[in-house]
Amino acid sequence: MSAIALLVEKFDRALVAAFGDDLAGTDPLLAATNNPKFGDYQANLAMSLAKRLKQKPRDIATAIVEALDVSDICEPPEIAGPGFINLRLKTSYLESQLQAMLPGDRLGIAPVASPQKVVVDFSSPNIAKEMHVGHLRSTIIGDAIARVLEFQGHDVLRLNHVGDWGTQFGMLITYLREVYPDALTQADALDIGDLVAFYKKAKIRFDEDEQFKEKSRQAVVGLQNGDSEARKAWKLLCDQSRREFQKIYDRLDIKLSERGESFYNDALAGVVADLDELSLLQEDDGAQCVFLEGYTNKEGKPLPLIVQKSNGGYNYATTDLAALRYRTTQDGASRIIYVVDVGQSSHFEQVFQVAQRAGWLAEDTEALHVPFGLVQGEDGKKLKTRAGDTVRLRDLLDEAVDRAQQSITDRLAAEDRTEPAEFVDRVASVVGLSSVKYADLSQNRTSNYIFSYDKMLAMQGNTAPYLLYAYVRVAGIGRKGGIDFAALSEGTPPAIALEDAAELALAKHLLGLDEVIDTVARELLPNRLCQYLFELSQKFNQFYDRCSVLQAGEPQRTSRLLLCYLSAKTLRLGLSLLGIEVLDRM
C-alpha cells in the first residue's frame, strides 16, 4: 500500500476517534507538498470541516493530530498556519519500503483486491483503408490503458472494432470481381498490393459509372443476405487488410482481438425489436428512433438517435448498441472503455443514454468514452503530407526510425566509436518507435499536440531518449563495476541506508509508483505516468551526479547500487506499461 493510501486510512481512524462516526470516510484532502520545508504531505481537511463542526480550523487540526497515530511511518505531525497538518516520512520507513521493492518484478505492488472484467475498445481502422496518423493516438493510448489495467490484475479484453461492414463493401466487391476475378476461384490469386490505391480506383468507378454503381448496390444486398461469392470477396478484402494492419501492430508491440462491425450484424434486428418492446422507439420520417433526453435540435425539439433508417438499414449507433449489449451480457464486462477521438463524444453520450434506458448498462457497469485530440503539424494544422494527404502511419514510423538512425550514426562518428550494423539498427528502431509513442502519451490526451521529430528525438527534456538514457546509465554502472544487480538483491539483500538529500528525494519518488498507477487506472490519463517517469529520471540523474556510487566505501556503495537498481527496475516497469522497451546501451 502506498504511503498516501496508508495515511488516508490513519486519518479516517483519527477523525472517528476525535469527532465520531459521522466523519468516517471524510476526505483528508491529503496531497504531496511542493516545498520540502513543509514535509512530504499536507492535509487540509481542518479548514473544510470548520463550518460543519463550528470550530476553529486550528482547534480541529489539534484534535485530529492528538488522535492520529502515524509514528510508524512519519515524524511527529506539525500544525502550520490556520490548520494545515504537515507530515514528514521517516527515513527508516523509506528504507524499509525500498527493501520490500527489491524482490520480483512488481516492485512490491500487489494486484487489486477486486479485479474487474474490462473491455478496452481501441485502434479500429477501416478495412481496405490504410492505417494513418489518425489511428496513432487510439492505438497507443488504448494499449497503455490496457497494460496498466492488466498490471493491476484486471481481466482485460482488448477489442479492435474494425470497420468491416457497410455499403462501401458493395463498391469494393464489384471492383474486385472486375479486376481480380481469379481471386474468387483460385487460392492465393489475390495480390491487391496498395489497398489505398485499390479503394481510390473503386471509388472513381463508383462515382463515374452508373452501371457500376447499380452493381455495387446489388453486391451490398448479396453480402447482407449471405451470398457465398459476395462473402468470399468480402473475406478476401478483410484478410488482405488484416495482414497490413498486423505489420503495424507487430512493430508497435500491440496485442488486439478483432471483433469488427460484422460480428454484431445478426444482432441488429434484435436491438431494434428490444427497444420497441421497451417502448423506447418512435417513428420519425419513416425511421425508427429513440428521442434523447437533454438533446435538442435547432428548433428546440428533442433530438432523435436513429437506430433503423427509413429504408430498413442500420447505422453506427445500432452497431454500437449491439456491441455494448454484447459486452455487458455476454462478455460480462463491468467497465467498458472506448478510446475514440473527441469528435465522437456526442455520439457515445447518446449511445450510453439509450443503453442505460434499455437496461443494458446497469448502474454498477461503467461505460466511458476516452477522447483524444488531433495530431498537428508544426504549422498548428492537422498533420498532412506536402501533397495534402493524410500521413500514413507506416511512413511516420519509418521516418522516426530513419531519423533516429541518422542521429546515432552522427553521434558515433563524433565520438570516433564504431558499432555493428545490427546494434545501430536495433537502437534506432527502439529509440524511433519509443519516441513516437512517448511524445504522444506524454501529452494530456484531451488536447491536440504538435508532432515534431526534432523534439521527440531530443536527448534532453521530457522525451523517450532522455528516459532510456537514464536506464542505460544504470546498466553502464553495472558493466563498469562488474555488478550483477539481480544477484545483489537476491535472498536477504543488504540494507539500504539513505543519508544524502538526493538519496532521500529519489527514494520518496520511487515509492510513488503505486499511487501513480492507481491514478492512471482511475483517470485513464497515461501522461500522469510519463510525468512520473520523467521526474524519476531527473531525480536519478541528480543523485548520480551528486553521489559517488562505485567509488563510495561500504556499506554506502552497496546501498547506492541498490538505489540505482531500483531506479532502473522502476523505469523498466513504468516504460513497459507505456509499451516502451528499454536498452542496455545506446
N, C-alpha and C positions, 0 to 999 in steps of 0.2 A: 504493500500500500504506500502511495506517495506521501510525502511529509504533509502536504496541504490537505489530503483526504483524512489523514490521521488527526490533524489539528481540528478539522471541522467536527469530527466525532467528539473530541475532547471539549470543544466549545459547546456542543449540544448538551453534554452532561453537566457542564458548569452552569449553563443557563437554567436548566431544570432545577439544579441544586439551589441556585440563587433566587429564582423568581417563580418556580413552579412549572407544572406540566404544560401550562398554556403556551409556553415558549419553546416547547420541543419542536425541533425541525426548523427553527429560525435560521435564516442565512446569516452566518457571522460576518459576511462581507469581507472575507479574507483574501488578500492579494499580496503578491510579491512586491517588495519596496523598490523604488527606483534609486534610493540613496542608501548605501551600506551603513551610514551612521544611524539610521533608524532600524537597523536589524535586517532580517531576511523577509519577514512577513509582517503585515499590519492588518489588524481587524478594526473595522469602522462601525460595528453594529451599535455601539453605545449611543451614537448620535441618532440613529434611526429609531431607537426604542424610547427616546426621551419623552415624546408626546404620549405614546401608549402607556408608559409606566408612570408618567407625571413626576419624573425625577430629573435631576441634572445629569447630563451625559457622563461627566467625570465620576459622579457617585455610582452610576450604573457600571461604568468600567471597573471601578474599585471592587464592587460586589462580584463581578464576573471573575476578576483576577484572583480574588480570595478563594473562589470555588474551583479555579482552573488548575488542574494537575498536568503540567507539561514537563515535569522535572526530568523525565526520561529522554526527552528529545531537545528541550530548549533551556537556555539560561533563564533566570527569573524574568517574567514579563515586566515591561515598563509601560507606564501610562504617560502619554505625551499630549500637550495641548488641551483641547476641550474634552478629550476622552478617547484618543487613539490608543490602541493596545499594540505595542511593538514586541515582536518576538525574534530572538536570535537563536539559530540552531546550534546545538553543542557540537564541538569538534569531535568528541567521542561518538556522537550519534552519526555524524557524517562518515567517520571512519568505518563504523560497523556496517552501515548501509552499503558502502563501497565494497567491503569484503563479501557481502551477500550477493553482489552483482557478478562476481568473478566466475562462478561455475556456470557451465552451459552457455547457450546462445541467446537466451531470452533476457539476460541481464537482470534476473530476479523478478521480472514482470509476470505475474500469474495471469492465466486466461480469465475471462469474465466468469462470474458465478452462474449467470443465467444466459447461456448463448441463445441467439435468435436464428431463425431461418430468414436470410436476407437475399433479395433479388437485386442485383445491380444491372441495369439496362444501359449499355453504353456502346459507342462506336457507330454501329448501324449505318453502314454505307448502302448504296443502291446497286442492285445487280445491273451489269452492263455499263456501269459508270466507274471511272477510276477514283480511288480514294484521293482526296485533295486536302489542302491545308485546313479546310473547314472541319475535317474529321479528326485532326490532330488533337484538339482540346478534349473532345468527348472521349477519345480512346485513352489518352494517358491520364486524364483526371479520373475517369471511371476505373482504370486499372489501379491507380494509387488508393482510391477509396476501398476497392475490393481487397487489396493487400492489407490495409490497416485493419479492416474488419475480420479478415481471415486470421491475422496475427492475434487478435483478441479472442479468437476461438469460436466466432460465429460460423454458421453453415451458410456459405455464400454461393449463390448460383449466379455466374457471370453470363448474362444473356446478350447476344448480338441480334437485335431486332432488325434484320436486313430488309430492305425494300425489294422483295422478290415476287410481288404480285401487283396487278393493276392493269389499266388499259394500255400502257406503253408496251406491254409484252405482246400484244397483238401485232403491233408495228414491227417489233424485233423478230418475232416468229416468222412473219411473212417475208421479211428481208432475208432471214436465214434460209428459208425454202428456196429463194431465188438464187442466192449467191453460193450457198454451201449445201445443195440438195443431197450430196453423198453422205453428209453428216447424219442424215436421218435414217440411213440404211446400212452404213458401214461403220464398224467400230474404229475409233481413233482417226476419223477422217476430218475432224474439226480442228482448225488452226486459225482462229479468228485474229489472233495477234493483238493489236491495239483495240481494246474494246471500246475506247472512247471514239476512235475513228469509225468503227462499225456502227455505233449508236448514231453518230452525226450523219452518216450516209443514209441510214434507215429513216432518220427524221426528215432529211431532204426529200426522199421519195414520198414520205407520208404527206408532207406539206404541198408537194407539187403534182402528185399523181392521184386523181380521184379514184381510179380503179384500184390502185394500191391501197388507198385509204379504206375502201369498202372491204377489200380482202382482210385488212388488218382488224376491222371491226368483227368480221366473221371469225377470225382467229381467236379473238378475245372470248367470244361466246363458246367456241370449241374448247378453249382452255378451261373456262369455268365449268363446262359440262363434262369434263373429263376425257375429251377426245385424245386417243392414245398418241397420235402423231404430234399434236399440239403440246401435250405434256412432255413428250420426248424432247422436242425442240426447246421448250422452257427449261428442262433439266440440264440440257447441254449448255445453255447460256449461263445458268446458275453455277454449274460446275466450273466453267471457264473463269467466271468472276471470283469464285472462292479460291481458286489457285492463285490468282493475282493478289487477293486480299491477304492470303496466308503468308505471302512473301513479306509483306509489310509487318504483319503480326509477329513473324519469326524474328525479324530484325529488331523489333521493339520489345521482344520477350513478353508478348501479350497472350494470355490464355482466355479463350471465349468459347461458349457453347452457342451454336447458331440455332435460333428459333425465329425464323422470319415471319413476315406478314401472312404468307401462305399457310403457315401452321394453324392459324386461327380461322381459316376460310370457312370450314364446315360449321363453325360455332356462331357465325354472324347472324344467321336467321334466328337462332335461339336467343341471342341477345335482344333482338328486336321483339320477339314474341314475349320474352320475360318482362321487358319494360312495358309492353302493352298490358300484360296480365296484372302488373303492379299499378296500372292506371297512370303511368308517367308519360305516355305518348299522346301527342296531339298532332293532327294533320295540318300542314301549312303549305298551301300551293301544291298539294299532291305529295309532299314529302312527309315522312314520319319524324317528329321532332320531340325533344324534351325541352320545355321552356325553363330557362335558368333563373334562379333566384339571385338578385343582385347584379344582373347584367341586362342592359337595355340598349336598343338601337338609337339612331339619331332622332327618331320621333318620340323617344322615351318609352317605347313599348318593350315588353320582355323579349330578350334575345333567345332565339332557338338554337339548340345544338342538334344538327341534322344527323340522324342515325341510319336513315334509309332514304335515298334520293327518289324523286318522283318517277324515275324510270325503273325503280326496283333495285338499283345498285347500292353498294355500301361505300363508306369512305374511311378516312383515317380514324375518325372518332369511334366508329363501330369496331374497327380492329383493335384500337387501344382499350376499349371497354371489354372486349372479349379477352384480350391479353391480361388485363388487370384481374378480371374474374377468375381466369385460369390460375394466375399466380397466387391468389388467395385460397381458392377452393381446392386446387389440385397440387400445387407446389407447397402449400401450407406456409406461405411467407407471412411474417408479421411486420416486415419492413421492406418496402419496395422503393428503390432509388432510381430515378430517371435522369441520366446525365445527358442533357439535350440543351441546345443553345437557348439564350434568353428570349429569342423571338417566339418560342413555343410556350411561354409562361401562361398566357391566357388559355391556350388550348388545354393544358394539363389541369389548370384550375377548374375548367368546365367538366372535363372527363372525371376528375376526382369527385366533384359535386354530384354528378349523376350516379357514380358508383356508390357513394355514401347513401343517397336517397333510395337506391335499389337494394341496399343491404349487402352489397358485395364487398364493401370496405367497412369492416367492423370498427368499433371505437378503439379497440386495442391493436388495430393494424394501422401502420403509418405508411402513407404514400407521399413521397417527396420528389419534387422537381428540383434538380440541382442545375441551375442555369449557369451559363458562362458567356462571356463577351467575345468580341471579334479579335482575330489576329490581324494587326495592321502593319502596313509597310512604314518605312521611316518618314514617309510624307504624311503620315497620320490617316491614310485612307486604307480601305480594305486591301489586304495583301494580294497583289496580282502580278502576273508576268509583264514584261515590257510590251508584249502584244495585247495586253488587257485580259488575258485568260486567267482562270483560277489556277493557282500554283499546285502542281501535282505533288502529293505527299512524298513519293519516292524521289522526286527531283530535289525537294527541300532537304531530305535526309542525306542524299548523295552529296550535295554541296556542303553541308555541315561537316561530313567526314572528310571531304577533299580539302576544305579549309583547315581542319584540324591537322591533317597530314602535312600540309604545307608549313603550318606553324611549327610542328615538331621537327620537320626537316631543317627549317631555318635555325631553330634553337640548337640542334645537334651540330650544325655547321659552325655556329657562333662559339660553341663550347669545344670545337675540334674533337667531337665524340662520334664514334660510329656504332651503329646498332644493326642487327639483322633486319631484313625487309619484313619478316614475319612479325617482329616486335613492333616496328613502326606501324604496320597495318593494323595490328591488334589495338595499340594505344589510340590510334586515330579513330578507329571505329567506336571504341568505348567513350572517348572524350567527345567526339562529334555528336553521337546519339544522346549521350547523357546531357550535353549542353542544351540540346533542343528540348529535351524533357524538362530539365530543371528550370530553364528560362520561362517555360510556360507554368509549371507547378508553383514556382516561387511568387507568382502574381496572385492577387486575390481573384479567384475565378470569375467573380461577377463583373469585373472590369475588362475593357478592351486593353490590349497591350501592344507595344511596338516591337516588331520582330527585327532583331539586329544581330547578325552573325558576329560582328566585332565585339559587341558587349557580352554575348553569351559565351564566347570562347576565351574571354579575358581571364588571366591568371589571378587578378585581384578583384575584390568585390564579391557580391552575393551571386557566385556562379558555380557551376559544376566543377570546372577545373580547380578553383580555389579549395573546394571541399575535398576533391580527390587528392590534391597535393597534401593536405593535412594528413590524410590516411597514409600516403606514400612516405611522409616524414617518419611516421612510427615504424613502418616496415624498414626504412633506412636505418633507424636506430638499432633494430634487431639485427640487420646484416652487419653493421659496423661493429657491434658488440658481441656478435655471435650468440644472440639471445634467442632462446626458444620460449616465446611468450606463453604458449599454451602449457608447456611443461612447468613453467614458473608458477602458474596459477592452479595446478592440479593438487588434489588431496587437500591438505590444510595449507593454503598459501601463506607466505609471510605477511606480517601485519603492514597495513597502510598507515602511515603517520603524516598528518597534514601540519605543516609548520609555516610555510611561506604564504603570503596573501594570495599569490597567483595560484597556488595549490588549492587553497580554500575556495576561491572563485570557480575554478574548474570543477572541483568536487560537487559543489552546490548545483552547478549546471548539469552535470552528469545525472544527478538524482531527479532531474525534472522530466526525463523522457516519458515515464509512465503517465504523468499528467498531460503531456502534450499529445500523446497517442489517444488518450481518452477524449481530449478536446477535438481532435481531428475526426474521430469516430462520431462525435455528437454533432459538430457543426459542419462536417464534410467540406472542410477548407484545408487542402493539403499545404497551402502556403504557410500555415502555422508550423508544420513540421520542418519545412525548408528554413524558416527563420531560426528555429531552434538549432538546426544543424549548422547554419552559418555562424551563429553566435558561439556554438561549441568549437568550431574551427578557429574562431578568433581567440577564444579563451585558451585553447590548447596551444596555439602559436605564441600567445603572451607568456604562458607557463614555460614553454620550451625555450623561448628567448631569454627568460629571466632566471630559470632554474637549471643548473647543471644536472644532467642525468647520468651519462656513462662515467663522468669524472667525479661524481659525488662519492663520498665514503659510505660504507654500510653502517646502519641498515637503511639510510636515506636513499641510496642508489636503487635498491630493490623496490622500495616504496614508490619511488618516482617511475620506475619501469612499469609497475602495475598500474599507475595512473595513466601512463601512455597506452598501455594495453586496453584499459577500459575505454579510453577515448576512441581508439581505433575500432573496438567492438561496437561502440555506440554509433559511430559514424557508419560502419558497415551495415548495421541493422537498420538505422534510420534511412539510409540511402536505398536499401533493398525494398523498404516499404514504399519508396517512390519509383521503384522499378529501375534503379540505377545500380550498375555493377561497379565495384572498386578495382583498383590496380595496385600492385605492389611496387611498380616502378613506372615512371613517366619520362 
